């Protein structure tokens, strides 16, 4: 029976192999991420397209390492940090993650409400409430084996941004040249833009989500065990994680590239350089690029938000619940993991509520991106140290290639954050 199960795992289709990595990568292109990519595309034209190619291998490296930790140990990142590091470090990192995720949820549901208003009219705030409630109900009451395929299907919504490029006129020769040989600026605005892109693309909530989803997938699959306890499952499992992460992060960065390109061609080239939200980007496209580009862009905001909001709330819940030693998991019923679902509800509802306060959503979005960029560095350092420890990973410590990629990603993030602070001081 065990050999038959191994055979089935090795002969899955590509779509069946894709799961946590694909969902994680797609969730990275949430409405707040769309806003960031639109902002830099409108502000700097083709001058920021190179970032999508740099972030791809770095994102792959740190996400594969995070996923490996979850699959090998059978625990998410916060649980492993709790078991091997100081409580003050755990509380600080998890607290900042919860703050950043809640602000991100606020920005996302607000953008979804605004986008739906653009499409069909009506009250944006009411739509924001509805999106938050729908997301919460799905997470709490739909069993994980049914919910996971829903998230997987929602990743297809991001093809809207690939389609948008083909309804605007793109000078591909110039785009190719300026992507390979970018015009880099050393201004404060450009440095902040780079940090915002990196903070949006390489985000802490993605590390926690993918690691915990590997645990969920393992627990939901009959016969699957953490690799430390079942090393015979390692070959197929680690290969699946690799394929899943490469496809998911590649998809994520491809979509980010197309969003920046759309904003550069349709907005920057027409003198529109100040875009604050993803909904503003969609609205600005209508007179400049036509109704089809507008509809695709706005519909993509709604679809990506439906994917991202539960992941933001879920990753916060995984982190807080694991840090507290509570039962975790979307695979559990409400009565089995009350604390976990309480955090999901609190993060989601607080995010919705922030849209009804005097808090400026644009400043909140910027603050979230900065927080993500800053806290990513210490979290990545901890992840890399954990992944190389035999008391954590057993015989499955990460190989040299992953160490190089992971530490390179950490170093680049640290340089980006340091550059931002230096330019602020100047």
C-alpha angles and dihedrals in degrees: 000000000000091000090050091052090050089050091052092050091050093050101050120130118252091254091052091050091054115088131111093020095050093044092046093049093048092047088058088070093064123150092271089050089049088053092052094048090046091050095053092042091052094042101042104021112206091349095096101041092097091069092072091061094045095048094050100074091036092052091047091052099052094039093051090049091050092048091048091054091054095045096044099045101031089230135095125245097267092052091051092047089050091052097047110025143052119289092232091058091049094048093047096050095043093046092053091046091053091049094048093045093050091051089047091052089051091052092046099049090044091052092047091052092049092047093050089049089055090051102044107002125236135106114334094198092054090051090050090055091048093051091049093049094046091050092049094047092050093051096046102039108027113082113243096243087060096037097052094062089050090057090045092053091048090063087074089069088076091068083080088080093051088051093049092065091058094058093055126064109255123191093217096184092056091043092053093048096048092045092054094038104029126190099240118197126201094208123126091245093053093047091050089048091054092049090048091052092047092044090050095045102039098041128168094227089063091056092052094042098051094045091050092044090056086056091048092049092049093050092046095050116083113241095012118130135174107282093241087064097035109033091166088073093055101091097055095035097050091044090052091050090051094050092042093050096044092051094041096048092041090053090047095052093042090056091046089052092052093048091052090045093050091051092046095050101036100033114019094045089054095050097261102131104147112074117158104177139025090244090055089052091053092047092048090053094060100075094032104041104019138254095290093058089046093051094046093048095046094044089050090057091057094045095047091047092054087056099041104044096063090045093051091049092041095050090050090050093049091051097047095041094046091046089052095044093243125148108270142194147085085239090070126080121248094257090052096053108023095153092050093051091043089062090047089053095043094049093046097045094043088051091052091045092054088067088066097052131084088254108125105240091208093055090043090053091049091048090051092052092049092047090049091051094047099045092042090073100060091038091053091048090053092046092052093049092048093049090056096048117101091205088061103034103024110200091347101077109148119272127244095266093055091045091054093046094044096048091043089055090048092049094048091050091049092050091048092051093044090050090052092053093045092052090049091054091050 
